[in-house]
Amino acid sequence: MRILFVGGEDSLPSDLVSLVSEMDDGWHVQRAADGSAATALITDAPQDVVVVAPTLPDMPVATLLGQIRTLRPETSRIAVFGGQPPARVLSLAHRFLPLPVGEAQLLEAIGSLEELRELLDNPDLRERIGKIERLPSPPQTYLALAHALESDEDSNANDVAQLIAGDPAIAAKVLQLCNSAYFSAGRTITDLRSAVTRLGMATMRDLVLASEVFASPARSDLDRPAMQQRALLASQLARRMLPESSAELGATAALLADIGLLLPGVRDERAPAETQPEDAPGHTEAGAYLLGLWGLPMPIIEAVAFQRDPVRAGTRSFWITGAVHVATALASGEDVREDYLQRTGVIDKLPGWRAHADRLQGLADAQPA
């Protein structure tokens, strides 16, 4: 891994940079004091990861990130910020780290990007996604909510409701989804606190994620309502298929299974081959790579990448990838890999899963528009 730090001591202190260089013999670390020096280094040699400080002495951060995208689109771009990043930076950076940068957080970010490259060893895929001008931004409200729940197990409904309410557009969309057939059970939910209390923290977190992801402006040629409904159905199905310890990961992975379709220039793997560009990357691996850039957990990334061929997953048992395969197939009306279910010992559960999918779909179809 070739890692380049750009910026001064105030946000990227030398001891932090030194720690990264000492962590792994395979990590080769360089530092540039400003954008011009960074551009020269990037022009001279490719970099796997670039970590950019909140401000640079010679150019805006967005300018440098744009130059990196042009010169080395395959490079993973991490921006450090003390508050809300500017809109332009949101569209150019793949991941964000808050000030002050913690050692564990930085090492996890770089390590997960290395793991992503090992899982999806496809330079062409990295370059194509890196060139996208309007890459969907990381879901900021979702990530803030996930961080809050991880750092404070005693977070209550009021805390969560207030965090969601900080973005009125997301709050309104969350309430709309709360009252969909999959969640409301016929009872109207009118405020965020009631929604959190009734649905639970995990479900609310996924609804925030769905609200942000499907609001992405990256493509205008998609039937977003239909795509969102399939995602919500698949999420509910996957949650039911897994034990409590992994149900949340499965639900989130199924919710994001088709996120690659939001990226321009990808191939819809469910569409007839003759209607798709031959040399375009498939939407499953493209979506998985995007989620890896955002920093989502590796089981989710693997499930999204291998959902259409769960045998490729790193586990031989029926786990998250298997649940996402079945859930997305049932939600899309596709065939399920029954040979895989037979091999993993869960084939007898398929009729019950089908019946549950039909019931949920019936509820959704019966709900007024």
Protein Blocks (a to p, Z undefined) as FASTA:
>chain_A
ZZddeddfklmcfklmmmmmmmpmklccdddfbfklmmmmmmmpccfbdcddfbdfkbcf
klmmmmmmmmmmmbccddddfbdcdfklmmmpmbdcdddddfklmmmmmmmmmmmmmmmg
cfklmmmmmmpmblcdddfklmmmmmmmmmmmkbcfklmmmmmmmpmklmmmmmmmmmmm
klnnopacfbfklmmmmnojklmmmmmmmmmmmmpckbakbcfklmmmmmmmmmmmmmmm
pcfklmmmmmmmmmmmmmmmmpghiacfkbcfklpcfkbccfklmmmmmmmmnopafklm
mmmmmmmmmmlpmbfbdcfklmmmmmmmmmnopacdfklmmmnopmmmmmmmmmmmmmmm
mmmmmpcZZ
